[in-house]
Amino acid sequence: MLWPDPTQRDRLVEIRDNLLARIAEAEREGWLGEVEGLQVSLAGAEDKLAQMDRRASGGTAIDLGMPRIAAAQPTQAEGTTSLTQSLDDQQ
């Protein structure tokens, strides 16, 4: 999920809250490996929430205009072929 869908924010908050509860349970039970894995997931969820907040607050578009495409220039090989053809046509 590269760009989180803003309509899924509430679901992401639920996931974060669930992760916090699971971390608390794992700490109570002494499951240190589980705590570490859940903290990684929690950091990811919080990062996605922060991304959503940044995109929602600074959502102004900037018009960069349309790029112009220059006419294609023949390569040296194409130029040589064209020259050879024109010389053959003259004979």
N, C-alpha and C positions, 0 to 999 in steps of 0.2 A: 504494500500500500504506500505508494510514493507520495501522493497528495490525498490526505484523508478527506472524506466527504463531510462537509459541514453538517449535513442532516444526521450524521452518525455520532455527533458529539456526545449526546446523552448516553449512548451505548458505551463509548470510550470512557466516560466518567464512571459508569457502572463497573467496567473492567478494572479501572484503576482502584476503585474502592474495594473490589473483591480481592485484588492483589494485596492491598494493605492488610486486609483481614487474614489472608492466607500467610502473609509474612509474620504477623503477630502469632498465629497458631504454630507455625514452624519454629519460631523462637521459643515459645513456651515448651514445645516438645523436644527441643534440642536438635532439630534437623538442620544442621548448619549448611550442608550442601544445598538443601531445598531453599533455604533463606537466600543464599547467593543467587541461585537461578531466578527466583521470584523478584529479587531486586533488579536484575537485568531487565526482566519483562516490565517491571514498574517504571524504570527509567525510560524505556521505549514508549510506553503509554503516555507518560508525562511529556515527553518530547513531542509526540504527535499532538497532544492538547495545546502545547505552546505554539506549534506550527499553525494550528487552526486559529488560535487567538491572534497571531501576527498577521495572518492572511485576512482575517475579518476586519482588523483595525486599519490596515494600510492598503486597502484594495483599490487604489487608483491606477487607472491604465494610462500608459504613456504611448502616444502615437509615434512610431518610429518611421512612418512613411513606407512607401513601397520601393523595393530595390529596383534599380534599372539593370537590365541585362545587356551588356555590350555585344555587338555583332561578333560572331565567331571568326577568328583569324585562322587561315589555313596553316597547317603545320608544314614544316620544311618538306616532309615526305610527300604530302599532298601537293605542294607547290611543284615539286620535281615531276610528279606524275602528270600534272596538268601541262607543264612545259613540254614534256616528252610527247604527250598526246597532240598538242598543238603543232609541234614540229612534224609529227607523222601525218597530220591532216594537211599540212602545206605541201607535202610531196605528192 
